[in-house]
Amino acid sequence: MKYQKVLTMLESIPYLSVGLDVGADFTWMSIMLPNGSLTGKPFKILHSDPASRDLAVTKIKEAQEMYSLESRCFLESTGIYHIPLLYFLRDKGFDCSVINPIITKNSTNMNIRKLHNDKFDSKKAAKVGLDASLKTSIVPDDSVIDLRNLVRDYYYFKDLQSAVVLKLNAELKVSFPAYLKVFSKITTQCSLKLLEAYPLAADMLAAPKDEIVETIKSTARFGEKYALSKYDAIYAAAEDAAVFGRALKSNAVRIRLYISIYKEYQKHLDDLLVALHESVDKLQGTSVYGRIGLLQSLRGVGFLSAVVLIAEMGNFDLFSSPKKLYAYFGLDPAVKQSGKFNGDKVHMSKRGSSLARRILHMVSLNNLKVDKGTKAPVNPVIYDYYTDKCKSKKKNVAVGAVMHKICNIIFAILRDNKPFEIITQQEHCERYAAKHPDKAGMNAA
């Protein structure tokens, strides 16, 4: 009887759903029939054991032969741990898909008990896999994954370096407060070299004037006049630190340590940037290379920002509308509504790439800048849009709206395969009317 029930399900869902709950060292696998029943107990795959991996493959193939069905494997995205298993199963000829863990987490519970473990999660993944409307993640090409790995590492070390700069700032605020105003940034090459040699105010006062001036001249390369003016500022700051400052031997040790770590991180950043340029150069003639170049035509988007956006979106061809793109980046609103209740405080869902949102935020701010010389906005269309939004919304909300606008522009650039150009809304309407006279006539009517 059970076998007959299974046969009746074949027309609607003609495949076995293999759910895999992936961990760092092992994975639990459950094989589910189209009627929702399991073919056996969940099986534990040990990643480091070839026999265990091969036995998992055998179990899937045996189930396929027993029920005369093909299988589909569903792995929860874990960041990195699911990748080896995904490609292992694909190499064995299985149809594999990656599913967002949010989907399995929010899916209907299979058990009334409050139960959560790896075995149960593998059953849940298999159950979710039977949903014909399930949306799975697309694994990008290896070249795009390479770029994604490099840009994520770049910003990882960039954030670590920023944390070290904060530590260095805090140390100087205690031991040498006035020094922070001598240079525009304490991380300039000249500033770091001086602090390495003379970390405390007392060291600066005791050092020969000629040595400090020569260090500034050779590092900053702005001439003797600049070096002498900087020396005077440093000396005044050192004298002030004797009155307002607290310097211990440990402060000198920590300042030198932070500078050493900062330089080490900078070396990693330089190496990663070189590797990024080399990886992009190898893509010449591909759509990825062309799209990276196109995005750089947009104001405020440099090489690194363009690579981040292309790498994080994976494959632009999968996005059929701007809404799908900014939902993928987590810019879509998180709507809260139930019955008569409507949440009036709408925030970004922030479920997409945090790095992409960070870049879009930076690009938005760059497009809102005003040229210091001409006093004209860098991007007048975006600037006018922002100021108009500010009339009724808070500034941070208006910046969020600009991020949406930038995302729309990025979509248009990549869709039309054309570089960015600044056009007003009126010019845009006129061009649209010229291209679509029938629609323009209907709108006018």
C-alpha positions as MATLAB code, in Angstrom:
seq = 'MKYQKVLTMLESIPYLSVGLDVGADFTWMSIMLPNGSLTGKPFKILHSDPASRDLAVTKIKEAQEMYSLESRCFLESTGIYHIPLLYFLRDKGFDCSVINPIITKNSTNMNIRKLHNDKFDSKKAAKVGLDASLKTSIVPDDSVIDLRNLVRDYYYFKDLQSAVVLKLNAELKVSFPAYLKVFSKITTQCSLKLLEAYPLAADMLAAPKDEIVETIKSTARFGEKYALSKYDAIYAAAEDAAVFGRALKSNAVRIRLYISIYKEYQKHLDDLLVALHESVDKLQGTSVYGRIGLLQSLRGVGFLSAVVLIAEMGNFDLFSSPKKLYAYFGLDPAVKQSGKFNGDKVHMSKRGSSLARRILHMVSLNNLKVDKGTKAPVNPVIYDYYTDKCKSKKKNVAVGAVMHKICNIIFAILRDNKPFEIITQQEHCERYAAKHPDKAGMNAA';
ca = [
       0.000    0.000    0.000;
       2.792    2.381    0.907;
       4.481    1.798   -2.450;
       1.204    2.493   -4.286;
       0.825    5.840   -2.491;
       4.337    6.759   -3.540;
       3.515    6.020   -7.183;
       0.525    8.382   -7.094;
       2.866   11.246   -6.163;
       5.226   10.741   -9.090;
       3.300   12.936  -11.546;
       3.378   16.000   -9.265;
       6.935   15.760   -7.838;
       8.978   13.183   -9.781;
      12.162   13.296   -7.698;
      13.680   12.299   -4.388;
      14.557   15.217   -2.136;
      17.925   14.823   -0.395;
      18.233   17.257    2.518;
      21.723   17.963    3.859;
      22.379   19.860    7.070;
      26.032   20.833    6.692;
      28.440   21.371    9.571;
      32.141   22.110    9.762;
      33.225   18.459   10.104;
      30.161   16.379    9.266;
      26.791   16.526    7.539;
      23.464   14.835    8.270;
      21.631   13.570    5.180;
      17.952   12.630    4.855;
      16.344   11.204    1.702;
      12.647   11.982    1.342;
      10.056   10.536   -1.037;
       7.554   12.738   -2.902;
       4.870   11.894   -0.299;
       7.031   13.313    2.505;
       8.131   10.023    4.055;
      11.799    9.129    4.551;
      13.478    6.204    2.798;
      15.462    5.413    5.945;
      17.147    6.973    8.932;
      19.262   10.133    8.572;
      22.851    9.314    7.643;
      25.929   11.053    9.054;
      28.597   11.976    6.465;
      32.072   12.507    7.895;
      33.844   15.045    5.680;
      37.322   13.665    6.388;
      36.343   10.016    5.751;
      36.343    8.934    2.052;
      34.402    5.743    2.894;
      31.666    7.787    4.600;
      31.381   10.128    1.604;
      31.211    7.224   -0.851;
      28.586    5.457    1.264;
      26.410    8.581    1.113;
      26.647    8.524   -2.689;
      25.730    4.819   -2.676;
      22.674    5.438   -0.469;
      21.360    8.140   -2.836;
      21.890    5.906   -5.897;
      20.219    2.930   -4.190;
      17.170    5.063   -3.406;
      17.055    6.252   -7.019;
      17.094    2.670   -8.306;
      14.540    1.401   -5.765;
      11.933    4.057   -6.598;
      12.975    4.734  -10.222;
      13.337    8.421   -9.454;
      16.030   10.988   -9.984;
      17.229   12.908   -6.937;
      17.760   16.555   -6.082;
      20.143   17.504   -3.284;
      19.434   20.571   -1.147;
      22.203   22.033    1.016;
      21.747   24.946    3.397;
      24.170   27.774    2.725;
      26.744   27.903    5.532;
      29.156   30.454    4.138;
      32.021   28.070    3.360;
      31.427   24.619    4.863;
      28.876   23.488    2.260;
      31.158   24.246   -0.700;
      33.341   21.059   -0.705;
      30.297   18.798   -0.310;
      28.377   20.710   -2.989;
      31.089   20.213   -5.605;
      31.745   16.614   -4.466;
      28.102   15.670   -5.111;
      28.001   17.598   -8.382;
      31.084   15.763   -9.589;
      29.244   12.507   -8.823;
      26.482   13.604  -11.214;
      23.826   14.765   -8.750;
      21.582   17.801   -9.214;
      22.519   20.065   -6.297;
      20.997   23.336   -5.116;
      21.866   25.728   -2.295;
      19.015   27.078   -0.169;
      18.978   30.084    2.120;
      18.853   28.976    5.792;
      16.182   31.621    6.403;
      13.819   29.553    4.224;
      14.254   26.366    6.229;
      14.151   28.259    9.514;
      10.851   29.945    8.655;
       9.260   26.905    6.997;
       6.356   25.110    8.686;
       7.530   22.998   11.600;
       7.336   19.250   10.974;
       6.985   18.388   14.634;
       4.779   19.823   17.379;
       7.577   19.233   19.891;
      10.203   21.896   20.486;
      12.900   19.970   18.661;
      16.054   21.246   17.008;
      19.076   19.162   16.071;
      21.124   18.369   12.980;
      19.177   15.210   12.148;
      15.876   17.073   12.274;
      17.287   19.958   10.220;
      18.307   17.547    7.440;
      14.701   16.259    7.349;
      13.463   19.837    7.225;
      15.773   20.668    4.297;
      14.475   17.605    2.446;
      10.865   18.659    3.149;
      11.544   22.174    1.868;
      13.111   20.651   -1.256;
       9.752   19.089   -2.186;
       8.222   22.551   -2.578;
       7.954   23.163   -6.313;
       8.024   26.961   -5.749;
      11.282   26.833   -3.782;
      13.809   29.466   -4.843;
      17.381   28.239   -4.701;
      20.655   30.139   -4.837;
      22.742   30.072   -7.994;
      26.427   29.317   -7.496;
      28.417   31.881   -9.562;
      31.284   31.020  -11.889;
      34.655   30.323  -10.305;
      36.046   33.612  -11.653;
      33.347   35.595   -9.820;
      33.854   33.555   -6.632;
      37.584   34.376   -6.841;
      36.766   38.091   -6.984;
      34.261   37.737   -4.133;
      36.829   35.994   -1.922;
      39.439   38.674   -2.585;
      37.170   41.697   -1.982;
      35.764   40.180    1.219;
      39.274   39.544    2.495;
      40.261   43.093    1.503;
      37.496   44.672    3.579;
      38.101   42.204    6.421;
      41.679   43.449    6.775;
      40.537   47.030    6.152;
      38.202   46.802    9.139;
      40.944   45.269   11.291;
      43.258   48.098   10.281;
      40.595   50.683   11.161;
      40.253   49.114   14.612;
      44.024   49.447   15.123;
      43.874   53.124   14.096;
      41.210   53.689   16.758;
      43.503   52.047   19.321;
      46.388   54.282   18.239;
      44.173   57.365   18.471;
      43.074   56.408   21.970;
      46.676   55.892   23.066;
      47.742   59.311   21.780;
      44.760   61.034   23.388;
      46.173   59.964   26.743;
      49.933   60.331   26.228;
      50.284   62.949   23.466;
      46.880   64.678   22.896;
      47.957   67.723   20.866;
      49.861   65.544   18.357;
      46.524   64.478   16.819;
      46.128   67.995   15.354;
      49.607   68.209   13.795;
      48.834   66.005   10.772;
      45.596   65.646    8.819;
      45.737   61.917    9.630;
      47.999   60.186   12.115;
      48.442   57.330    9.646;
      50.336   59.378    7.059;
      53.751   57.914    6.287;
      55.509   60.870    7.895;
      53.450   60.692   11.096;
      53.952   56.946   11.538;
      57.703   57.203   10.986;
      58.022   59.927   13.628;
      55.904   58.026   16.166;
      57.924   54.870   15.617;
      61.135   56.735   16.391;
      59.747   59.026   19.111;
      56.500   57.541   20.491;
      56.204   59.860   23.519;
      56.204   63.654   23.851;
      59.369   63.458   25.987;
      61.121   61.580   23.157;
      60.194   64.343   20.723;
      61.511   67.058   23.038;
      64.776   65.184   23.637;
      65.418   64.431   19.949;
      67.730   66.760   17.939;
      65.822   69.226   15.791;
      67.836   68.328   12.676;
      66.861   64.646   12.953;
      63.132   65.366   13.123;
      63.272   67.969   10.336;
      65.233   65.577    8.097;
      62.738   62.784    8.781;
      59.858   65.046    7.774;
      61.679   66.298    4.655;
      62.613   62.817    3.429;
      59.170   61.331    4.112;
      56.694   64.108    3.306;
      58.822   65.633    0.483;
      57.250   69.089    0.738;
      60.494   70.955    1.259;
      62.356   72.483    4.193;
      59.781   75.203    4.892;
      57.042   72.603    5.396;
      59.356   70.454    7.543;
      60.269   73.379    9.818;
      56.625   74.403   10.273;
      55.690   70.834   11.149;
      58.585   70.607   13.603;
      57.365   73.760   15.377;
      53.862   72.291   15.600;
      55.206   68.968   16.943;
      57.421   70.725   19.497;
      54.515   72.853   20.716;
      52.334   69.730   20.980;
      55.078   67.935   22.947;
      55.402   70.850   25.390;
      51.624   70.882   25.830;
      51.667   67.124   26.558;
      53.949   67.794   29.537;
      51.121   69.876   31.016;
      48.120   67.918   29.746;
      48.959   64.275   29.168;
      49.902   61.103   30.990;
      52.744   59.083   29.426;
      54.053   55.764   30.747;
      56.581   53.314   29.318;
      53.717   51.022   28.350;
      52.315   53.782   26.123;
      55.470   53.758   24.011;
      55.367   49.967   23.686;
      51.704   49.996   22.647;
      52.117   52.854   20.149;
      54.961   51.027   18.394;
      52.960   47.791   18.458;
      49.888   49.406   16.879;
      52.007   51.008   14.155;
      53.646   47.650   13.404;
      50.239   45.939   13.135;
      48.894   48.773   10.974;
      51.769   48.384    8.520;
      51.336   44.610    8.436;
      47.659   44.995    7.548;
      48.573   47.565    4.893;
      50.904   45.018    3.286;
      48.057   42.485    3.156;
      45.764   45.126    1.609;
      48.352   46.022   -1.046;
      48.861   42.334   -1.920;
      45.113   41.748   -2.179;
      44.672   44.784   -4.418;
      47.418   43.518   -6.749;
      45.752   40.080   -6.831;
      42.399   41.731   -7.639;
      43.844   43.667  -10.569;
      45.496   40.499  -11.887;
      42.253   38.501  -11.566;
      40.223   41.189  -13.348;
      42.818   41.537  -16.130;
      42.498   37.810  -16.834;
      38.777   38.337  -17.461;
      39.302   40.652  -20.447;
      36.805   39.897  -23.189;
      34.189   38.537  -20.754;
      30.902   40.137  -19.656;
      32.225   40.402  -16.082;
      35.205   42.503  -17.214;
      32.972   44.747  -19.331;
      30.509   45.291  -16.495;
      33.252   46.239  -14.047;
      34.376   48.898  -16.537;
      30.823   50.158  -17.085;
      30.165   50.642  -13.376;
      33.258   52.820  -13.070;
      31.546   55.360  -15.341;
      29.186   56.144  -12.443;
      30.308   58.990  -10.186;
      31.832   57.779   -6.950;
      32.500   54.234   -8.184;
      36.154   53.266   -8.435;
      37.797   49.995   -9.416;
      37.384   48.360   -6.017;
      33.735   49.423   -5.589;
      32.857   48.143   -9.073;
      34.479   44.768   -8.399;
      32.640   44.448   -5.064;
      29.230   45.124   -6.649;
      29.784   42.700   -9.543;
      31.236   40.000   -7.270;
      28.481   40.296   -4.672;
      25.608   40.158   -7.178;
      27.142   37.010   -8.713;
      25.338   36.926  -12.056;
      23.507   40.072  -13.135;
      21.538   38.187  -15.817;
      19.426   36.596  -13.050;
      17.894   39.966  -12.104;
      14.897   40.890  -14.240;
      14.073   44.160  -12.465;
      15.709   46.769  -10.192;
      13.456   45.658   -7.325;
      14.994   42.191   -7.389;
      18.468   43.678   -7.344;
      17.997   45.897   -4.309;
      16.059   43.132   -2.539;
      19.101   40.903   -3.141;
      21.281   43.580   -1.554;
      18.891   43.868    1.416;
      17.640   47.358    0.571;
      14.006   46.255    0.411;
      11.660   47.315    3.263;
      10.897   44.871    6.076;
       7.088   45.110    6.149;
       5.223   44.322    9.376;
       1.472   43.877    8.964;
      -1.030   41.633   10.731;
      -4.798   42.082   10.737;
      -5.512   45.735   11.439;
      -1.940   46.403   12.547;
       0.368   48.145   10.097;
       3.919   48.878   11.229;
       4.623   52.537   10.489;
       8.372   52.261   11.126;
       9.736   50.621    7.990;
      13.391   49.634    7.927;
      15.638   47.958    5.380;
      15.478   44.184    5.618;
      19.326   44.018    5.498;
      19.159   40.363    4.502;
      21.484   40.667    1.544;
      25.178   41.394    1.226;
      26.327   43.787    3.958;
      29.450   44.576    1.925;
      27.385   45.564   -1.124;
      25.203   47.832    1.060;
      28.342   49.390    2.493;
      29.607   50.178   -1.008;
      26.217   51.521   -2.141;
      26.108   53.781    0.916;
      29.593   55.093    0.128;
      28.697   55.629   -3.556;
      25.544   57.500   -2.493;
      27.528   59.850   -0.251;
      30.077   60.405   -3.042;
      27.269   61.432   -5.404;
      25.964   63.918   -2.835;
      29.283   65.756   -2.531;
      29.692   69.368   -3.607;
      32.826   70.415   -5.478;
      34.884   72.718   -3.234;
      36.067   74.872   -6.122;
      32.935   75.366   -8.225;
      30.496   74.794   -5.339;
      28.460   72.676   -7.768;
      27.127   69.198   -6.865;
      29.137   66.270   -8.253;
      25.882   64.717   -9.442;
      23.209   67.448   -9.629;
      20.363   65.013  -10.400;
      21.058   62.847   -7.348;
      21.722   65.932   -5.192;
      18.367   67.483   -6.151;
      16.634   64.167   -5.488;
      18.250   64.016   -2.037;
      17.375   67.611   -1.056;
      13.790   67.040   -2.184;
      13.576   63.926    0.025;
      15.040   65.855    2.972;
      12.026   68.189    2.934;
       9.808   65.443    4.346;
      12.223   62.826    5.691;
      15.211   62.546    8.005;
      18.625   62.717    6.396;
      19.482   59.064    6.984;
      16.142   58.034    5.420;
      16.862   60.298    2.450;
      20.283   58.651    2.014;
      18.492   55.280    1.994;
      16.293   56.567   -0.827;
      19.429   57.660   -2.699;
      20.836   54.135   -2.291;
      17.691   52.841   -4.017;
      18.185   55.395   -6.763;
      21.837   54.386   -7.231;
      20.765   50.742   -7.374;
      18.285   51.612  -10.152;
      21.034   53.409  -12.052;
      23.385   50.420  -11.684;
      20.653   48.134  -13.018;
      20.087   50.419  -16.023;
      23.828   50.622  -16.785;
      24.239   46.845  -16.777;
      20.933   46.142  -18.536;
      21.563   48.582  -21.392;
      25.311   47.875  -21.468;
      25.964   51.632  -21.662;
      28.146   53.910  -19.523;
      26.514   56.327  -17.097;
      25.562   59.829  -18.145;
      23.842   62.533  -16.128;
      20.405   63.358  -17.530;
      17.543   65.216  -15.893;
      14.116   63.678  -15.365;
      12.728   65.831  -18.177;
      15.420   64.631  -20.603;
      14.735   61.060  -19.549;
      11.006   61.476  -20.301;
      11.739   63.040  -23.690;
      14.051   60.164  -24.655;
      11.463   57.625  -23.524;
       8.753   59.384  -25.547;
      10.984   59.356  -28.635;
      11.615   55.627  -28.230;
       8.013   54.704  -27.370;
       5.692   57.190  -29.133;
       2.603   55.001  -28.628;
       3.068   54.790  -24.866;
       3.899   58.476  -24.658;
       0.641   59.311  -26.436;
      -1.341   57.137  -24.037;
       0.289   58.810  -21.030;
      -0.468   62.251  -22.435;
      -4.108   61.286  -22.962;
];
